[in-house]
């Protein structure tokens, strides 16, 4: 017996309600590897992004800058309290 069954494409709607940003690696004065974890309201990981921060590396001076950079990169909008 097969462990899965092929189906026709179906819509699946999931909502990302928060993100976590992790710095996985830093090459001083060169680049950084950044991971963005996307969570649902029930705290499930829905998606993971990973990218190299190279050209903009020298613009990164605060955590807030990195948050804003990641939000813009992936089209997320920060929730207003």
Residue pairs with C-beta under 8 A, 6 or more apart in sequence:
14 40
14 46
15 40
15 41
16 38
16 39
16 40
16 46
16 47
16 76
17 39
17 40
17 41
18 38
18 39
19 36
19 37
19 38
19 39
19 70
19 71
19 76
20 36
20 37
20 39
21 34
21 35
21 36
21 37
21 66
21 67
21 70
22 34
22 35
22 36
22 37
23 32
23 33
23 34
23 35
24 32
24 33
24 34
24 35
24 50
25 32
25 33
26 32
26 33
29 57
30 54
30 57
31 52
31 53
31 54
31 57
32 52
32 53
32 57
32 60
33 50
33 51
33 52
33 53
34 50
34 51
34 52
34 53
34 66
34 70
35 48
35 49
35 50
36 48
36 49
36 50
36 51
36 70
36 74
37 45
37 47
37 48
38 45
38 46
38 47
38 48
38 49
39 45
39 46
40 46
49 74
51 73
53 60
53 69
56 69
59 65
59 69
60 66
60 69
67 78
68 78
70 76
71 77
71 78
